[in-house]
Amino acid sequence: MFEPMNFVKNLSYMGKGMLSIMIVMAIVILLVVILNKTLKGKNDN
C-alpha cells in the first residue's frame, strides 16, 4: 500500500544519499586534477 507521507519522509534520506554521492565524485575529480598537474612533467618526451 502506498502512503504518501512515508514517501515524503524518505525524501530526506534520498537527498542525503545524493549529496554524499556528489561529494565523493567531487573528491575523485579533484584528486585526478591534482595528479594530472603534479605528474604532467614526467610523461613529456
PEURWO-V948688 format. One record per backbone hydrogen bond with DSSP energy under -1.0 kcal/mol. CO is the residue of the C=O (numbers start at 1). NH is the residue of the N-H. Records with the same first field share a line. If there is no record, write none. Layout:
CO=NH  NH
//
This chain:
3=7
4=8
5=9
6=10
10=14
11=15
12=16
13=17
14=18
15=19
16=20
17=21
18=22
19=23
20=24
21=25
22=26
23=27
24=28
25=29
26=30
27=31
28=32
29=33
30=34
31=35
32=36
33=37
34=38
35=39
//
